[in-house]
């Protein structure tokens, strides 16, 4: 069963979301954070919802500021704002009675999920798909100094997902990203954490996931898929990635760890 709803962050922005529940009652839930220029109904989120509902877990997926059906405009998004919205989503599902929650993040959503988990004590486990850990570094590597200068001058960037048109995005996003690097905060994360990334990821440098893995302080696993790209475009890679994440969540949301 799926329930569409709108909730509001601390600044009053409307956030579009979907709560998807299995046939039977449950207090276990995975909160899904989508990637940059994506949305709550991404292929990854919908596939994970199907797999997890089938295993008796609920999911909650939502659109970050300026994406999908949430308030915008997109050009004003920052990592800090996305973290605030994720915390608001967590507070909402907890208020609805969910008491064992896994946090899932894809790419940009992986950065948001990691930083959020580092600040909370109510997350049971974490699963990250090709997470960005240092977005500022990724942007420097992707754009180069000339493009960074044009971004600062015009508040526009190339479409990093491959579209032909430039996208309005304030340079504030880059300056905020310099303050939201996840390596240090990850040292506070002790919950079981899975990282899945393709060895042919053309967007997020592999060394970011490897360094993140080293920083984590709890049970952890890093799975690198040899032929997978950032989008997991090969069917077998996508299936393996979603299965790994779903299995991790089922394992750690079904059993409680001692404090």
N, C-alpha and C positions, 0 to 999 in steps of 0.2 A: 504494500500500500504506500502511495506517495502523497505527501502533503506539501503543497506550495505555500510559502509564507514570505512575508517581508518583516524584517526587524531593523532596528536602528542602532548605529554605533553611538559612541559618547558625544560625537559632534552633530548627531541628528541625521546623518546620511542613511537613506533607505538601502537595505541590503537584501537582495532577492536570494531565496534559499529553497531547498527541497529536503524534507525529512522523509527517508524511505525506511520502512519497517518490515520485518519478516512476518510470517504468518502468526507465530506465537509471540507472547510477551518477552521482552528483554530489557535489561538495563545496561547492555553493552553496545557501544557505538563507535564507529570510525568517522572522524571529522576530516573531510577531504578538501585540500587546498590546491586549486588549479594553478597552471603555469601562466606566464606572461602572455598577453594577447590571446587568452583562452577563455574558459568559462566553466561554470558548474556542470554543464552537460558535455564536457569533453569525453572522448572515447574512453580514456583511462578511468574517469570518475564513474561513468555509466557501467563499464565492465566490472569494476570493483564493487559497485553497488549490487549488481546481479550476483556476483560470487559470494559476497558477504551476507546478503539477505538470505541466500540459499543455505548458509551455515548458521543462521539464527542471529546474526548481528544486524543492527540498524546502521544506516549511514546518514550523514548530514553534509550536504554540499551547498556551496554558496558562491556568488559572484563577488569578486573584489571590486572596490570602488572603480567606477568608470568602465566596467567590463560587463558583458552580458546584460542583465536586466537591472543591475544596481545603479544607484545614483552616480553621477559623474560631474565633470568631464574627465575622461581618461588621462588627459595631459597633466592633471594634478595628483596622480597617484604617487605615493612614495612607499618604500618598504615599511617605514614607521607606521603609516596609516594602515597598511595591510595587516601588520601585527595587531594593532588595536582592534581591527575588525575581527580577526581570528579569536582574540580573547573575548570579545563580545559574543561570538558564536559559541564558544566554550561555556560561558556563563549561562547562555540560553538553554543549551542541552542539559546542563547540570540542573538548572531550575525545573526542567521537565522530567527529572528523575533518573537520568542516565548517570551512573556512578562509576563506570569503568570505561575509559575513553582512550582510543588510539588516535594518534594524529598522523595524517598522511599528507605529504607535500610533493608536488611535481615541479621540478626546475625552480622558477621563482618562488612557487609555493613551498618548495623544499627549504629555501632560505627562511621564509616566513615561519614554517613549521618548526625549524630548528631553533630559531630565536625565541619563538613562543614557548617551546618546551623547556628552554633554559631558564625561563622565568616562572614556571608553574610547577606546582607539586601535585596536580590532579590529572596528570597524563600517565597512562599505564604503559604505553609503548609508542614507538615512532617508526614510521616507514617512509623512506625518501627515494623518489625516482629522479635520477640524474640531478641532484640538488645543486643549485647555485650556492656557493658558500661566501664568495667575495664577488658580488655583482660588479663592483667598480673595476676590479681587475678584468673580468670577462668583457666589460664594455671597452676598456682600453685595448685589449687584445683584438676585439672584433672591429672596432672603428679606426683605431690609429689616431695619432695626434691631430691630423688635419680635420678629420670628421668630428673629433671632440670639440675642436675650436668652432666648427660650424654649428654644432649642437648648442654650444654656449651662446653663440651669436643669434641663433634663430629659434631656439626652443623646439627644434624638430630633429628627428633621427630617422635613419633608414629603417624599414620594416625588418627586424631581425629574424622574423619568421619566414621571410622570403617574398613578401608582397612588393609590388613595383613602386608604390607611393610612399613618400615620407610621412611620418607620423608625428603629430604634435605631442611633445613630451617635454615638460619644463626641465631645464638643466638642474633644478633643485633635486630631481630624482638622483642624479649622479652624486651631488653633494651629500644627500641623505645616505646613499649607499656607502659612502666612505665611512660613515659612522655606524653602519649596520653590517659588520663583517662577523661571521659566525664562529670562527675558530676558537676564540677565547670563551665566548658563552657556552660552546659545546662541552667544555671541560666541566660544566655544572650538570650535564645530562647523565643520569645514571640508569635510566629506564632502558629496556631492550630496544636496540635501534638497528634497522636494516637499511642498507644503501644499495640500490640497484642502478647500474649505469652501463651503457654500451661503450665498448672499447673504441668504437668509431664515432663517438659523440663529437659533432662538429661545432657545438656551441659551448658546452661547459668543459673546461680543461679537466682531464682525469686527475691531475695532481690535487685539485680541490677536494674531490671525494676521498682520496687517499689521506690527505692531511686531516680532513674532518674525522675519518675513521680513527686515526691515531689520537685525536683529541677526546673522543668520547670515553666516558668512565664506566659505563655499564656493559652488560652483555651486548655484543655487536657482531654484525656480519656485513662484509662488503662483497657483493656479487657483481662481477664484471662479465657482460655478455660479449663474446669475441666479435660478432658481426653486427651488433646493434648500433644504430645511429641515435641522435637525440630524440627523434620522434618514434623510435621503435617501429619503423615503417614496415619491416618484414613481419608477416603474420606470426611466424614462429617466435620471433623476439618479443613481440607484443604479448603473446600468450604466456611466454615464460615469465616476463616481467610482472604481469598482473597476477599470475598464479603465485609467484614468490611473495608478493606483497600480501595477497589475501591469506596465504598460509601463515605468514608471520603474525598477522593480526588475529587470526583465529586462535593460534597457539597462545599468544600472550594476553588476549582478552578473555579467554576461557579459564585461565588459571591465575590465581592471585599470588603475587610475590610478598614475602615477608618484609616488613619495613626495616 
